[in-house]
Amino acid sequence: LSVDLSDLKSRIARIVIGYSKPDNQPITADDLGVTDALAVLMRDTIKPTLMQTLEGSPVLVHSGPFANIAHGCSSVIADKIALKIAGPDGFVVTEAGFGADIGMEKFYDIKCRVSGLTPDCAVIVASIRALKMHGGGPKVTPGTPLPPTYLNEDLGLVEAGFANLERHINNCAQYGVPSVVAINAFNTDTDAELDLVQCLSRKAGAFDAVVCRHWALGGAGAVDLAKVVIETTKASSPSSFKFLYPLEMPLVEKIRTITKKIYGGSDIELSEEAAKSLQLYQQQGFGNLTICMAKTHLSFSSNAELKGAPSGFVVPIREVRVSVGAGFVYPISGTISTMPGLPTRPCFFDIELNTETEEINGLF
């Protein structure tokens, strides 16, 4: 989230490493006198990596926090460099991880406040298979064959699952940003299924919905999407972007606002520990920070098994932490772990260095 090296240094200085006793006052990295030492260690990490696609389009790779436990966006600096490369008439595509309930919400309410930049259009990626799952399709287990439901036409299941996509479209609209649905088409999708999602998306308020096959055709498979995005930005200019909540809103009300307006829940339930933490952060002057919810990406609710577009549920907040350097408070909902998911058998068991040829085996 740093905008430059000076900002990075200021954020490092604000990192809270603990609290004094008995008055519970925050102790920062700057209090320990280690700000510059840490800034030296981090100096080169602020620079994005410039790469390119197979077709020669420039790509900036910089940071990759997961949106279910962090803010899920590329860096502000990468975006600004990309805008400079693209020029005033160009377009920059930047990602907000997972759906419009977590990645997009954090992109808007956290990242856009820092960068001062606002998007002209939001592209929501969807697939027929995912909609079938949200419509009540059977569970998909990695490593096992897909159930026939996902390989054969089922318009009823697609329509039932569209409620999930519709909420994502509505979430975009709450910020005043027009949306385009990009349907990531599989060979098993039928024309009737694709036509149905396009029709329903337009009725739900998306500017348009486009069938995309860039996974197979490269850039040529996304040309229609690009044309629609350009058309959308022209038709929607100037932007009517707005944040979901004001910074002066109390922390607990910010959490409640996200739960009700973005997730579709009825309320939040704070544990005793979470309530005490929020009260403490408010008293310590952190009340104006943004909210970075730690929540499953598999459901609008905190229950990963609850598919579709559930409503009326309560989101339990078991713990609340603060990242003062980053500039946000992060409530932890349900049973989610803040450690990224790792396989049962670590991949490092399969990595091998050939000491004669210096070749590396087992990375992929």
C-alpha positions in Angstrom: 0.0 0.0 0.0 3.0 2.3 0.1 3.0 5.1 -2.5 6.8 5.7 -2.3 9.9 5.0 -0.3 9.1 7.8 2.2 5.7 6.4 2.8 7.0 2.9 3.3 9.4 4.3 5.9 6.5 6.0 7.7 4.5 2.8 7.7 7.4 0.8 9.1 7.8 3.5 11.9 4.1 3.0 12.8 4.2 -0.8 13.2 3.0 -1.7 16.7 5.1 -4.5 18.2 3.5 -4.6 21.6 1.9 -2.6 24.5 3.3 -1.1 27.6 2.1 -2.1 31.1 -0.1 -1.3 32.9 -1.4 1.5 30.7 -1.7 -0.5 27.4 0.0 2.2 25.3 1.3 1.0 21.8 5.0 0.5 21.4 6.2 1.1 17.8 9.1 0.1 15.6 10.2 3.8 15.8 10.1 3.6 19.6 12.8 0.9 19.3 14.8 3.0 16.9 14.8 0.3 14.2 12.8 2.2 11.5 15.8 2.9 9.2 17.3 -0.5 9.7 14.0 -2.1 8.6 13.6 0.4 5.7 17.1 -0.7 4.4 16.0 -4.3 4.5 12.8 -3.4 2.6 14.3 -0.8 0.2 14.3 -3.0 -2.9 11.1 -4.8 -2.3 9.2 -1.6 -3.1 10.2 -2.0 -6.8 7.8 -4.0 -9.0 9.0 -6.8 -11.3 8.4 -6.0 -15.0 7.5 -9.1 -17.0 5.5 -9.7 -20.2 2.8 -12.0 -21.5 3.6 -14.5 -24.3 2.2 -11.9 -26.7 4.5 -9.1 -25.4 2.1 -7.1 -23.2 3.9 -5.6 -20.2 2.9 -7.0 -16.8 3.9 -5.7 -13.4 4.1 -8.3 -10.7 4.2 -6.8 -7.2 2.9 -8.3 -4.0 0.2 -10.9 -3.8 -1.6 -11.0 -0.5 -4.7 -13.2 -0.4 -8.0 -11.3 -0.3 -9.5 -13.7 2.3 -6.9 -12.8 4.9 -5.4 -9.6 3.5 -6.4 -7.0 1.0 -5.8 -9.1 -2.1 -4.4 -6.4 -4.4 -1.3 -5.6 -6.4 0.7 -2.7 -5.2 -0.2 1.0 -5.6 3.2 1.7 -7.1 2.7 -1.0 -9.7 -0.6 0.5 -10.7 0.9 4.0 -11.0 3.8 2.7 -13.1 1.4 0.8 -15.3 -0.8 4.0 -15.8 2.3 5.9 -16.8 3.3 3.1 -19.3 -0.2 2.9 -20.8 -0.5 6.7 -21.2 -3.6 8.9 -20.9 -5.5 6.9 -23.6 -4.4 3.5 -22.5 -6.0 0.9 -20.1 -4.6 -0.8 -17.0 -6.1 -4.0 -15.7 -5.4 -4.6 -12.0 -6.6 -7.5 -9.9 -8.6 -7.6 -6.7 -8.6 -11.2 -5.5 -11.6 -13.5 -5.2 -15.0 -11.9 -5.4 -16.8 -8.6 -5.0 -17.4 -9.3 -1.4 -13.8 -9.4 -0.2 -11.2 -8.5 -2.9 -13.2 -5.7 -4.5 -14.5 -4.3 -1.2 -10.9 -4.0 0.1 -9.7 -2.7 -3.2 -12.2 0.2 -3.0 -12.3 0.9 0.7 -8.6 0.4 1.5 -6.4 0.7 -1.6 -8.4 3.4 -3.4 -8.2 5.6 -0.3 -4.4 5.3 -0.3 -3.7 5.6 -4.0 -6.3 8.3 -4.8 -7.1 6.3 -7.9 -10.6 5.0 -8.8 -11.5 2.4 -11.4 -13.6 3.2 -14.5 -15.0 -0.3 -14.7 -15.1 -3.6 -12.8 -14.8 -6.9 -14.6 -16.3 -9.8 -12.8 -15.0 -13.2 -13.9 -17.6 -16.0 -13.7 -17.9 -19.5 -15.0 -20.8 -21.8 -15.8 -19.3 -24.5 -13.5 -19.1 -22.1 -10.5 -22.7 -20.9 -11.0 -23.8 -24.6 -11.0 -22.0 -25.2 -7.8 -23.7 -22.1 -6.2 -27.0 -23.3 -7.6 -26.8 -26.5 -5.5 -24.5 -28.7 -7.6 -22.6 -31.5 -6.0 -19.3 -30.9 -4.1 -16.2 -30.8 -6.2 -13.2 -32.6 -4.8 -9.7 -31.9 -6.1 -8.1 -34.9 -7.7 -11.3 -36.7 -8.5 -13.4 -36.6 -11.8 -16.0 -33.8 -12.0 -19.5 -34.9 -11.4 -21.5 -35.1 -14.7 -23.6 -32.1 -13.6 -20.7 -29.8 -14.4 -20.1 -31.4 -17.8 -23.7 -31.5 -19.1 -26.2 -28.8 -19.8 -28.4 -27.8 -16.8 -30.1 -24.5 -17.2 -32.0 -24.8 -14.0 -28.9 -25.1 -11.9 -27.2 -22.2 -13.7 -30.2 -20.0 -13.1 -30.3 -20.9 -9.5 -26.6 -20.2 -9.0 -26.9 -16.9 -10.8 -28.1 -15.3 -7.5 -24.5 -15.4 -6.4 -23.3 -13.5 -9.4 -26.1 -11.1 -9.2 -25.0 -10.1 -5.7 -21.5 -9.4 -7.0 -23.0 -7.2 -9.7 -25.0 -5.3 -7.1 -22.0 -4.9 -4.9 -20.2 -3.2 -7.7 -23.1 -0.9 -8.2 -23.0 0.2 -4.5 -19.7 1.9 -5.2 -21.0 3.6 -8.4 -18.7 1.5 -10.6 -20.2 -0.1 -13.8 -19.5 -3.8 -14.1 -18.9 -6.2 -17.0 -19.2 -9.9 -16.6 -16.5 -12.0 -18.2 -17.7 -15.6 -18.7 -14.7 -17.9 -18.6 -16.0 -20.4 -21.1 -15.2 -24.1 -20.9 -15.5 -26.5 -23.8 -18.3 -28.3 -22.0 -20.5 -25.2 -21.7 -23.4 -25.1 -24.0 -24.6 -22.0 -26.0 -27.8 -22.1 -24.1 -26.0 -21.9 -20.7 -23.8 -19.0 -21.9 -26.7 -17.1 -23.4 -28.6 -17.5 -20.2 -25.9 -16.0 -18.1 -25.4 -13.1 -20.5 -29.1 -12.4 -20.5 -29.4 -12.6 -16.7 -26.3 -10.4 -16.1 -27.7 -7.6 -18.3 -31.0 -7.8 -16.5 -29.2 -7.7 -13.1 -27.5 -4.4 -14.0 -24.2 -5.4 -15.6 -23.3 -3.2 -18.5 -22.7 -6.3 -20.5 -21.6 -9.9 -20.3 -19.0 -11.4 -22.7 -18.0 -15.0 -23.4 -14.2 -15.2 -23.1 -11.8 -17.9 -24.5 -8.4 -16.3 -23.8 -7.3 -19.4 -22.0 -7.3 -21.2 -25.4 -6.9 -18.3 -27.9 -4.7 -15.9 -26.0 -5.4 -12.2 -26.5 -7.7 -12.9 -29.4 -10.0 -14.7 -27.1 -10.5 -11.5 -25.0 -10.8 -8.9 -27.7 -14.6 -8.8 -27.4 -14.2 -8.3 -23.6 -11.7 -5.5 -24.2 -14.0 -3.7 -26.6 -16.9 -3.9 -24.1 -14.7 -2.5 -21.3 -13.7 0.4 -23.5 -17.4 1.0 -24.4 -18.4 0.8 -20.7 -15.8 3.4 -19.6 -16.9 5.8 -22.3 -20.6 5.4 -21.5 -20.1 5.8 -17.7 -17.7 8.8 -17.7 -17.4 10.6 -15.4 -17.3 8.0 -12.6 -19.7 8.3 -9.7 -17.4 6.3 -7.4 -18.1 6.4 -3.6 -16.8 4.6 -0.6 -18.9 2.2 1.4 -18.2 3.9 4.8 -16.6 7.1 6.1 -13.4 6.8 8.0 -14.8 8.5 11.1 -17.5 5.8 11.5 -16.7 3.7 14.7 -14.8 0.5 13.9 -17.6 -1.8 15.0 -20.1 0.0 12.7 -17.7 -0.3 9.8 -17.6 -4.0 10.3 -21.4 -4.2 10.6 -21.8 -2.1 7.5 -19.6 -4.4 5.4 -21.5 -7.4 6.8 -24.9 -6.0 6.0 -24.3 -4.2 2.7 -21.7 -6.4 1.0 -22.2 -9.9 2.5 -26.0 -9.8 2.9 -25.8 -10.7 6.6 -28.1 -9.4 9.3 -25.5 -8.5 11.9 -22.2 -9.4 13.6 -21.5 -11.2 16.8 -18.4 -10.1 18.7 -16.6 -12.4 21.1 -15.7 -10.8 24.4 -12.1 -10.6 23.3 -13.0 -9.0 20.0 -15.2 -6.4 21.7 -12.4 -5.5 24.1 -9.9 -5.1 21.3 -12.2 -2.8 19.3 -12.7 -0.7 22.3 -9.0 -0.5 23.0 -8.1 0.4 19.3 -10.8 3.1 19.3 -9.3 4.6 22.5 -5.7 4.4 21.2 -6.6 6.6 18.2 -6.9 3.8 15.6 -10.6 4.4 15.1 -10.1 6.1 11.7 -8.4 3.1 10.1 -10.1 1.0 7.4 -11.4 -2.5 7.9 -9.7 -5.6 6.3 -12.0 -8.5 7.0 -10.5 -12.0 7.3 -13.3 -14.2 5.9 -13.7 -17.3 3.7 -13.7 -16.7 0.0 -16.0 -19.7 -0.6 -19.2 -18.0 0.6 -20.7 -14.6 1.3 -21.1 -15.7 4.9 -18.3 -16.9 7.2 -19.5 -20.5 6.6 -17.6 -21.9 3.6 -20.4 -24.5 3.0 -23.1 -21.9 2.6 -23.3 -21.3 -1.2 -25.4 -19.1 -3.5 -26.6 -15.8 -2.1 -27.5 -16.4 1.5 -29.0 -13.6 3.7 -30.0 -13.0 7.2 -27.0 -14.8 8.7 -24.8 -13.5 11.6 -21.0 -13.2 11.1 -19.1 -14.2 14.3 -16.0 -12.1 14.9 -13.7 -14.2 17.2 -10.7 -11.8 17.2 -9.7 -8.4 16.0 -6.1 -7.3 15.3 -4.6 -4.1 14.1 -1.9 -3.5 11.4 -1.1 0.1 12.1 1.7 0.3 9.6 -0.5 -1.0 6.8 -3.3 1.2 8.0 -6.2 -1.2 8.8 -7.9 -3.2 11.5 -8.6 -6.8 10.6 -11.4 -8.7 12.2 -11.2 -12.5 12.0 -14.5 -14.2 11.3 -15.6 -17.7 11.8 -12.9 -20.4 11.8 -10.7 -18.9 9.1 -6.9 -19.2 9.6 -4.6 -16.2 8.7 -2.0 -18.6 7.6 -2.3 -19.3 3.8 -3.5 -22.8 3.0 -0.7 -25.3 2.4 -0.8 -28.9 1.1 -0.8 -31.8 3.7 2.5 -33.0 2.2 4.8 -29.9 1.8 6.3 -29.4 -1.7 9.8 -29.1 -0.4 10.0 -32.9 -0.1 10.1 -33.1 -3.9 12.6 -30.4 -4.6 16.1 -31.6 -5.5 19.3 -30.0 -6.6 21.6 -32.0 -8.9 25.1 -31.0 -7.7 26.7 -32.1 -10.9 24.5 -30.3 -13.4 23.2 -27.6 -11.0 19.7 -28.4 -12.4 16.7 -28.0 -10.0 14.1 -30.7 -10.1 10.7 -30.9 -8.5 9.6 -27.3 -8.5 6.6 -27.9 -10.7 
